[in-house]
Amino acid sequence: MDQGPQKPFWRYENGVVLMMFFTFGFVFMERLSVVYLFPYLAPDLKLNNAQLGMIVSVLAICWALSGFFFGTISDFLGSRKNVLVPITLAFSLLSFLTGLAKNFGQMLGIRALMGVSEGPVLPIAQAAVMADSTEARRGFNMGFVQSALGLIGSTFGPLILTWAATKYSWHAGFYVAGIPGLIMFFVLLFFMKEPNKRMSKEELAKSEHRLRKEDFPVVFRTWNIWFTLLIAVLMMTWLFAFTSFAPTFLVEYDHYTGEQMGVISAAMGLGTFFWGFMGPYISDKWGRRPTLVLFSFIAVLSPLVLIFVHGSVALMCVLGFLTCAGQACFPLFMVVIPGESLSPKYVGTAVGLVQMVGELIGGAVMPTVAGVAADHFGLPAPMWIAAAGAFVSGIMAFFMRETAPIRLRRRGQVASEPVQL
């Protein structure tokens, strides 16, 4: 929504970006908490690598299905707030409950429920951001929201959670992870607004802010949606095979201490944050497709660094920061490209669909496959699986059709016009 020539910082566009940034960041910190705390809780609950993979996988399955279901529901309702607020409260309370788990079965069940509550956050949050983003800042805004998984989830997360686990217990780590979500529940409750509620009656009558049943097949007739689905599977294979086992790899294979692992993981998270919004910003100027190709190939390097380089903590931090640039791909294939390939009323459905397919295969199946591979072939196996996923993703990205408004205008195309099969 254009704010005119005067664009003060304290406008709702920036407000909704910050609210969604912190909400998604705290969600992902909680999602990764079991990975960072696994070296502490595994001996206590007597868990192996395959069981860690299953814990990660069951959350991903429920996350995927829930994200698509509730993202579509929010499109049909034409409401983001009425879905986002209650699920924010739910995932916060479930984090506390995770800290009370006493065995593998309880942990598996609680994390499944956690996936149900956390899955819809990204599709709904990004739909809310897209509705209030100016065209020139669309990629940056949506990338900035998704980069929260790097700053909060992967940088502050390992530092805070490993500190809590070292000083107190792994139970305390989950309790700490649940507190920020409770804060965001109240922030969203009092400050989040619905885009259609701010329209005049005339604007609302002309708008198509609500998805209709007959509109639904359009999502599946759009060229870019099919390629974003393929890339989602491949890049989520990279993400979850890497992030699920990198902490354990650093401790058990490379023999860093738990505290050193936390520092290296934090440096990777800082890189994830920086590139997570810098990549989409570059794509605003350069184009979505070339940016996606470049950063997919860079992502290949992050797991290979852990396999072939065993240096000082400082060196590993620098290399981790630089090679986690692959995170720049996620806002592009998950949110920006699907959102620009369709009308705004489809955003929750499209993002939920891409997230669902990527999570079900890359996020659910591959961590278990990687865990079994680690038990049979050693901890480098998940790193090779991650590298392969990113490499093939880079190849697939060549087949995407450009959606960046600045590139389309140069070609004389309409930025909002979907490219269908």
C-alpha positions as CSV (number, residue, x, y, z in Angstrom):
1,M,0.0,0.0,0.0
2,D,1.6,3.3,-1.2
3,Q,2.2,5.8,1.6
4,G,2.9,8.7,-0.8
5,P,6.1,10.7,-1.0
6,Q,6.4,11.1,2.8
7,K,7.2,7.7,4.3
8,P,8.0,8.1,8.0
9,F,9.6,5.2,9.8
10,W,6.7,4.8,12.3
11,R,4.1,3.6,9.8
12,Y,2.2,0.3,9.8
13,E,4.3,-1.2,7.0
14,N,7.3,-1.2,9.3
15,G,5.2,-2.2,12.3
16,V,3.8,-5.3,10.7
17,V,7.3,-6.3,9.4
18,L,8.7,-6.1,12.9
19,M,5.8,-7.9,14.5
20,M,6.1,-10.8,12.0
21,F,9.9,-10.8,12.3
22,F,9.8,-11.4,16.0
23,T,6.9,-13.8,15.9
24,F,8.5,-16.0,13.2
25,G,11.9,-15.7,14.8
26,F,10.6,-17.0,18.2
27,V,8.8,-19.8,16.4
28,F,11.9,-21.0,14.7
29,M,14.0,-20.7,17.9
30,E,11.5,-23.0,19.5
31,R,11.5,-25.4,16.5
32,L,15.3,-25.7,16.6
33,S,15.5,-25.9,20.4
34,V,15.3,-29.7,20.4
35,V,18.3,-29.8,18.0
36,Y,20.5,-27.5,20.1
37,L,19.4,-29.3,23.3
38,F,19.8,-32.8,21.9
39,P,23.4,-33.3,23.1
40,Y,22.0,-32.6,26.6
41,L,18.8,-34.5,26.6
42,A,19.9,-37.5,24.5
43,P,21.8,-39.1,27.4
44,D,19.0,-38.4,29.9
45,L,16.3,-39.8,27.7
46,K,18.6,-42.4,26.1
47,L,17.9,-41.3,22.5
48,N,19.9,-42.1,19.3
49,N,20.4,-40.2,16.1
50,A,17.6,-41.9,14.3
51,Q,15.2,-40.9,17.1
52,L,16.4,-37.3,16.8
53,G,15.6,-37.5,13.1
54,M,12.1,-38.9,13.9
55,I,11.5,-36.1,16.4
56,V,12.5,-33.5,13.8
57,S,10.4,-35.3,11.2
58,V,7.1,-35.6,13.1
59,L,7.2,-31.8,13.8
60,A,7.9,-31.2,10.1
61,I,5.0,-33.4,9.0
62,C,2.5,-31.6,11.3
63,W,4.0,-28.2,10.4
64,A,3.5,-28.9,6.7
65,L,-0.1,-30.1,6.9
66,S,-1.1,-27.4,9.4
67,G,0.6,-24.6,7.4
68,F,-1.3,-25.4,4.2
69,F,-4.6,-26.0,6.0
70,F,-4.7,-22.9,8.2
71,G,-3.0,-20.8,5.5
72,T,-5.9,-21.6,3.1
73,I,-8.4,-21.1,5.9
74,S,-7.0,-17.6,6.5
75,D,-7.4,-16.9,2.7
76,F,-11.0,-18.0,2.7
77,L,-11.8,-16.0,5.9
78,G,-9.9,-13.0,4.6
79,S,-8.4,-12.7,8.1
80,R,-4.8,-13.2,9.3
81,K,-5.1,-12.0,12.9
82,N,-7.9,-14.3,13.9
83,V,-5.7,-17.4,13.0
84,L,-2.3,-16.1,14.0
85,V,-3.0,-14.9,17.5
86,P,-4.3,-18.2,19.0
87,I,-1.6,-20.3,17.4
88,T,1.0,-18.0,18.9
89,L,-0.3,-18.7,22.3
90,A,-0.5,-22.4,21.6
91,F,3.1,-22.9,20.5
92,S,4.4,-21.0,23.5
93,L,2.5,-23.2,25.9
94,L,3.7,-26.3,24.1
95,S,7.3,-25.3,24.5
96,F,6.8,-25.4,28.3
97,L,5.2,-28.8,27.9
98,T,8.2,-30.1,26.0
99,G,10.4,-29.4,29.0
100,L,8.3,-31.9,31.0
101,A,8.8,-34.8,28.6
102,K,10.1,-37.9,30.3
103,N,10.7,-40.3,27.4
104,F,10.8,-40.6,23.6
105,G,7.1,-41.3,23.2
106,Q,6.1,-38.1,25.1
107,M,8.7,-36.0,23.2
108,L,7.4,-37.3,19.9
109,G,3.7,-36.5,20.8
110,I,4.4,-33.1,22.1
111,R,6.6,-32.1,19.1
112,A,3.8,-33.3,16.8
113,L,1.4,-30.9,18.5
114,M,4.0,-28.2,18.3
115,G,4.2,-28.6,14.5
116,V,0.4,-28.1,14.3
117,S,0.6,-24.8,16.1
118,E,3.8,-23.5,14.4
119,G,3.1,-24.5,10.8
120,P,0.6,-21.7,9.9
121,V,2.8,-18.9,11.3
122,L,5.0,-18.3,8.1
123,P,2.2,-18.4,5.5
124,I,-0.1,-16.1,7.5
125,A,2.7,-13.8,8.6
126,Q,4.0,-13.3,5.1
127,A,0.5,-12.8,3.7
128,A,0.1,-10.0,6.2
129,V,3.4,-8.4,5.3
130,M,2.7,-8.7,1.5
131,A,-0.6,-6.9,2.0
132,D,1.1,-3.9,3.5
133,S,4.4,-3.8,1.6
134,T,5.2,-1.2,-1.0
135,E,6.3,-2.7,-4.4
136,A,9.9,-1.5,-4.1
137,R,10.4,-3.1,-0.7
138,R,8.4,-6.3,-1.1
139,G,11.4,-8.6,-1.4
140,F,13.3,-6.9,1.4
141,N,10.3,-6.9,3.8
142,M,9.4,-10.6,3.2
143,G,13.1,-11.6,3.3
144,F,13.6,-9.6,6.5
145,V,10.7,-11.4,8.2
146,Q,12.1,-14.8,7.2
147,S,15.7,-13.9,8.2
148,A,14.5,-13.9,11.8
149,L,15.1,-17.6,11.8
150,G,18.8,-16.7,11.4
151,L,19.1,-13.9,14.0
152,I,16.7,-15.3,16.6
153,G,16.4,-18.9,15.8
154,S,20.0,-19.7,14.8
155,T,22.1,-17.0,16.5
156,F,20.6,-16.1,19.8
157,G,18.8,-19.5,20.0
158,P,21.9,-21.7,20.5
159,L,23.6,-19.2,22.8
160,I,20.6,-18.8,25.1
161,L,19.5,-22.4,25.0
162,T,22.9,-24.1,25.5
163,W,23.6,-21.6,28.3
164,A,20.3,-22.5,30.0
165,A,21.0,-26.2,29.5
166,T,24.6,-26.0,30.8
167,K,23.8,-23.8,33.8
168,Y,20.5,-25.5,34.8
169,S,19.2,-28.4,32.6
170,W,17.8,-29.2,29.2
171,H,14.3,-28.8,30.7
172,A,15.1,-25.1,31.4
173,G,16.0,-24.5,27.8
174,F,12.5,-25.4,26.6
175,Y,11.0,-23.2,29.4
176,V,13.1,-20.3,28.2
177,A,12.2,-20.9,24.6
178,G,8.5,-20.5,25.4
179,I,8.6,-17.1,27.1
180,P,9.1,-14.8,24.0
181,G,6.1,-16.4,22.3
182,L,3.8,-15.4,25.2
183,I,5.0,-11.8,24.8
184,M,4.3,-11.8,21.1
185,F,0.8,-13.2,21.7
186,F,-0.1,-9.9,23.6
187,V,1.7,-7.7,21.0
188,L,-0.3,-9.3,18.1
189,L,-3.5,-9.2,20.1
190,F,-3.3,-5.5,20.7
191,F,-1.4,-4.1,17.7
192,M,-1.9,-6.3,14.6
193,K,-4.5,-5.0,12.1
194,E,-6.3,-6.7,9.3
195,P,-5.6,-5.1,5.8
196,N,-9.2,-5.2,4.8
197,K,-10.3,-3.6,8.1
198,R,-8.3,-0.5,7.1
199,M,-10.0,-0.2,3.7
200,S,-12.9,2.1,3.0
201,K,-16.2,0.5,2.0
202,E,-15.5,1.5,-1.7
203,E,-12.0,-0.1,-1.6
204,L,-13.3,-3.2,0.1
205,A,-16.0,-3.7,-2.5
206,K,-13.5,-3.5,-5.3
207,S,-10.8,-5.6,-3.6
208,E,-10.4,-9.4,-3.8
209,H,-9.0,-10.0,-0.4
210,R,-10.8,-13.2,0.2
211,L,-10.2,-16.5,-1.6
212,R,-13.2,-18.2,-3.3
213,K,-13.7,-21.9,-3.9
214,E,-13.7,-21.5,-7.7
215,D,-10.4,-19.6,-7.5
216,F,-8.5,-22.5,-5.9
217,P,-7.3,-24.3,-9.1
218,V,-5.4,-21.3,-10.3
219,V,-2.7,-22.0,-7.8
220,F,-2.0,-25.3,-9.5
221,R,-2.0,-23.9,-13.0
222,T,0.9,-21.5,-12.3
223,W,4.3,-22.4,-13.8
224,N,6.4,-21.0,-10.9
225,I,4.4,-22.8,-8.3
226,W,5.5,-26.2,-9.6
227,F,9.2,-25.2,-9.6
228,T,9.0,-23.6,-6.2
229,L,7.6,-26.9,-5.0
230,L,10.6,-28.8,-6.4
231,I,13.1,-26.3,-5.0
232,A,11.4,-26.3,-1.6
233,V,11.9,-30.1,-1.3
234,L,15.6,-29.7,-2.3
235,M,16.4,-26.7,-0.1
236,M,14.6,-28.0,2.9
237,T,16.6,-31.2,2.5
238,W,19.7,-29.0,2.7
239,L,18.3,-27.0,5.6
240,F,17.1,-29.8,7.8
241,A,19.8,-32.4,7.1
242,F,22.3,-29.7,7.9
243,T,20.7,-28.0,10.9
244,S,19.5,-31.2,12.5
245,F,23.0,-32.8,12.6
246,A,25.5,-29.9,12.5
247,P,25.4,-29.4,16.3
248,T,26.0,-33.1,17.0
249,F,28.6,-33.3,14.2
250,L,30.5,-30.4,15.7
251,V,30.5,-32.0,19.2
252,E,30.9,-35.8,18.4
253,Y,32.8,-35.8,15.1
254,D,34.9,-32.6,15.3
255,H,35.2,-32.7,19.1
256,Y,34.3,-29.1,19.9
257,T,32.8,-28.5,23.4
258,G,29.1,-27.8,23.8
259,E,29.8,-24.1,24.4
260,Q,32.1,-23.9,21.3
261,M,29.4,-25.6,19.3
262,G,26.9,-23.0,20.5
263,V,29.3,-20.2,19.4
264,I,29.9,-21.7,15.9
265,S,26.2,-22.3,15.5
266,A,25.5,-18.7,16.5
267,A,27.9,-17.5,13.8
268,M,26.1,-19.6,11.2
269,G,22.8,-18.2,12.5
270,L,24.1,-14.6,12.1
271,G,25.0,-15.4,8.5
272,T,21.5,-16.9,8.0
273,F,20.1,-13.6,9.3
274,F,22.3,-11.3,7.3
275,W,21.9,-13.2,4.0
276,G,18.3,-14.0,4.7
277,F,17.3,-10.3,4.1
278,M,20.3,-9.3,1.9
279,G,19.5,-11.9,-0.7
280,P,15.9,-10.8,-1.2
281,Y,17.1,-7.1,-1.2
282,I,19.6,-8.0,-4.0
283,S,16.7,-9.7,-5.9
284,D,14.7,-6.5,-5.7
285,K,17.4,-4.9,-7.9
286,W,18.9,-7.8,-9.8
287,G,16.0,-10.2,-10.2
288,R,14.6,-13.3,-8.4
289,R,15.9,-16.0,-10.7
290,P,19.6,-15.1,-10.8
291,T,19.7,-14.5,-7.1
292,L,18.1,-17.9,-6.4
293,V,20.6,-19.6,-8.7
294,L,23.6,-18.0,-7.1
295,F,22.7,-18.6,-3.4
296,S,21.6,-22.2,-4.1
297,F,25.1,-23.0,-5.2
298,I,26.7,-21.1,-2.3
299,A,24.6,-23.3,0.1
300,V,26.4,-26.4,-1.1
301,L,29.5,-25.1,0.7
302,S,28.1,-24.9,4.3
303,P,28.0,-28.7,5.0
304,L,31.2,-29.3,3.0
305,V,33.0,-26.8,5.3
306,L,32.2,-29.0,8.3
307,I,33.4,-32.1,6.6
308,F,36.7,-30.8,5.3
309,V,37.7,-28.0,7.6
310,H,38.6,-28.4,11.3
311,G,40.0,-25.1,12.4
312,S,39.8,-22.8,15.3
313,V,36.5,-21.6,16.6
314,A,37.1,-18.2,15.1
315,L,37.8,-19.7,11.6
316,M,34.7,-21.9,11.8
317,C,32.6,-18.9,12.8
318,V,33.8,-16.9,9.7
319,L,33.3,-19.8,7.3
320,G,29.9,-20.6,8.9
321,F,28.8,-17.0,8.5
322,L,29.8,-16.8,4.8
323,T,28.6,-20.2,3.6
324,C,25.1,-20.0,5.3
325,A,24.3,-17.4,2.6
326,G,22.1,-20.2,1.1
327,Q,19.4,-19.0,3.5
328,A,18.8,-16.1,1.1
329,C,17.0,-18.7,-1.1
330,F,14.2,-19.4,1.4
331,P,12.2,-16.1,1.3
332,L,12.5,-16.2,-2.5
333,F,11.1,-19.7,-3.3
334,M,8.8,-19.9,-0.3
335,V,7.2,-16.5,-0.3
336,V,8.3,-13.8,-2.7
337,I,8.1,-15.8,-6.0
338,P,4.8,-17.6,-5.2
339,G,3.4,-14.3,-3.9
340,E,4.3,-12.4,-7.0
341,S,3.2,-15.2,-9.4
342,L,-0.4,-14.9,-8.1
343,S,-3.0,-12.4,-6.9
344,P,-2.5,-11.4,-3.2
345,K,-5.7,-13.3,-2.2
346,Y,-3.8,-16.5,-2.9
347,V,-0.7,-15.8,-0.8
348,G,-1.6,-17.8,2.3
349,T,-2.6,-20.8,0.1
350,A,0.4,-20.6,-2.2
351,V,2.9,-20.2,0.6
352,G,1.2,-22.9,2.7
353,L,1.4,-25.3,-0.3
354,V,5.1,-24.7,-1.0
355,Q,5.8,-25.1,2.7
356,M,3.8,-28.2,2.9
357,V,5.4,-30.1,0.1
358,G,8.9,-29.0,1.1
359,E,8.3,-29.9,4.7
360,L,6.8,-33.3,4.0
361,I,9.7,-34.5,2.0
362,G,12.7,-32.3,2.8
363,G,11.7,-31.5,6.4
364,A,10.0,-34.8,7.4
365,V,11.5,-37.6,5.4
366,M,15.0,-36.4,5.0
367,P,16.0,-35.9,8.7
368,T,15.0,-39.5,9.4
369,V,16.9,-40.7,6.3
370,A,19.9,-38.6,7.4
371,G,19.7,-39.9,10.9
372,V,19.6,-43.5,9.7
373,A,22.5,-42.7,7.3
374,A,24.5,-41.2,10.2
375,D,24.0,-44.3,12.4
376,H,25.1,-46.6,9.5
377,F,27.7,-44.5,7.6
378,G,28.8,-41.9,10.1
379,L,28.0,-38.3,10.8
380,P,29.4,-36.9,7.5
381,A,26.5,-38.7,5.7
382,P,23.9,-36.0,6.5
383,M,26.3,-33.3,5.4
384,W,26.6,-34.9,1.9
385,I,22.8,-35.3,1.7
386,A,22.5,-31.5,2.5
387,A,25.1,-30.5,-0.1
388,A,23.4,-32.6,-2.8
389,G,20.0,-31.0,-2.1
390,A,21.4,-27.5,-2.6
391,F,23.3,-28.4,-5.7
392,V,20.2,-29.8,-7.5
393,S,18.2,-26.8,-6.3
394,G,20.6,-24.4,-8.1
395,I,20.0,-26.3,-11.4
396,M,16.2,-26.2,-11.0
397,A,16.3,-22.4,-10.3
398,F,17.4,-21.8,-13.9
399,F,13.9,-22.9,-15.0
400,M,12.0,-20.3,-12.9
401,R,10.2,-17.4,-14.6
402,E,11.2,-14.0,-13.4
403,T,8.7,-12.1,-11.1
404,A,10.7,-9.1,-9.8
405,P,8.7,-6.0,-10.7
406,I,11.8,-4.0,-11.7
407,R,12.8,-6.7,-14.2
408,L,9.3,-7.2,-15.6
409,R,8.8,-3.4,-16.2
410,R,12.0,-3.4,-18.3
411,R,10.5,-6.1,-20.5
412,G,7.1,-4.3,-20.7
413,Q,5.3,-7.0,-18.7
414,V,2.7,-6.5,-15.9
415,A,4.3,-7.3,-12.5
416,S,1.1,-8.8,-11.0
417,E,0.2,-10.9,-14.1
418,P,0.5,-14.6,-13.3
419,V,2.4,-16.9,-15.6
420,Q,0.2,-20.0,-16.0
421,L,0.8,-23.4,-17.6
